[in-house]
Amino acid sequence: MTQNPKSASRPIDNLREEIDALDDALLDLVEKRLALSKSIAAAKSAEDDRHLMIRPKRERQLIERLAGNTRAIPRASVSAIWRELMSLNLQSQRSTELALCADERRMHVADQARRRFGTVAPMVEVAEPAAALERARTRETIAIIELNPKADWWTVLAEDDDLVIFDALREEGGWVTAIVVGRLDSSHVPEDRRYCVVSASELLSRVVKGEPICPLASAGDWRLCLTDLASAHTLSDAA
């Protein structure tokens, strides 16, 4: 007896209806999240209107928590989904542009920036690091500047009271391709991975003291460094 194709397709149709209902529910939840985010924006502005609205520390904590709770979704997918959601929320709170300065690998760095800060963020390309930093000082702007070993633009950050390096774009192996700079209170930067510009003597002193700090670039007496407590703890646990 030949099975009726229409009857055989019904279970699939039912499952698709369930998926459609879930998609509708997800969209509703995202919009509710967006509405709550706008309320949070008012509180942020009341507390501090000099700095950017972005909260890298909070973002890291959220992704870590969700990635630890998932049963079937890969960590990379959790990160990508929630990075996009958080970018949408940030733009709804206050439009924040990305100022991209990259000569050697422009398309690659731009793609990395999109993965980190979402597709909704407006992006402008600038020719010089100084122009990106100026936009970061005077506008609602995150500067994303390619890290070239021969460049010394980052040395000005050693004595800049307004701008901080709060993140970096990395390859899968950990190699830093670009530095992320903005007007951000240091309390909103993750403690386990921080970037700083120090003198060669200060770097040596901190290394001698056993601090997990390593140079990423050098220019004259200045060193662009990463303090990576997370990796230090991992190595300590392994030992």
Residue, then its C-alpha position, 0 to 999 in steps of 0.5 A: m500500500t502506497q503512503n499518501p505523501k500529504s499524510a507523510s509530510r504532516p509530522i514535518d509540517n507540525l514541527r515547522e509550525e513549532i519552530d515558527a512559534l519559537d521564532d516568534a517568541l524569540l523575536d518578542l523576547v529580543e524586543k523586550r530585551l531591547a526595551l529594557s536596554k533603553s531603560i538602562a541607558a537612562a540610568k547610565s547617562a545619569e551616572d556618567d555621561r562622559h564615557l561610552m555606553i559599552r560595558p566590556k566586563r559585563e559582556r564578558q561575564l554574560i557570555e561566560r555564564l551563558a556558554g557555561n550553561t548551554r547543553a548543545i550550542p557551541r561556545a562560538s555560536v553563543s558568543a556570536i549571537w549575544r555579541e550581536l544582541m549586545s551591539l543592537n542594545l548598545q546602538s539603541q542606547r546611544s549610537t556608537e560608531l567604529a573608526l577603523c584604521a587598517d592599511e595592510r589587512r583592512m578587510h580582515v580587520a573590518d570583518q573581525a570588528r564586525r564579529r566583535f561589535g556586531t553588524v548594526a554598528p556604523m563603521v567609518e574608515v580613517a587613514e591615520p591612527a591619530a584621526a581614529l583616536e581623535r574621533a574616540r576622544t570627541r565622539e561616541t566612537i570606538a577606535i579600532i587600529e591595526l597593530n603594526p610592529k613598525a608603528d608607534w601611534w599607541t605611545v600617546l596613550a601612555e599619557d592620555d587621561d581620556l582613552v584606554i585600550f579595553d580590548a583587542l582583535r585576535e586571530e584564533g591562535g591569539w595573535v593580536t591584529a588590532i587594538v580597541v580604544g575608547r573613552l571607558d572607565s577602567s572599572h568596566v574593563p575585564e580585570d583578567r586581561r588588560y592592556c597598558v603602555v609602560s616604560a621599558s624599566e617598568l616592564l622589567s620591574r613588573v616581570v621581575k615581580g612575577e606579574p604575567i605581563c608581556p610586550l606586544a610592541s615597542a617604540g623607543d622606551w615605550r612598550l605596549c603590553l598585555t597583562d593576562l591573568a586568565s592565561a597565568h591562572t590556566l598555566s598555574d592550574a595545569a602545573 
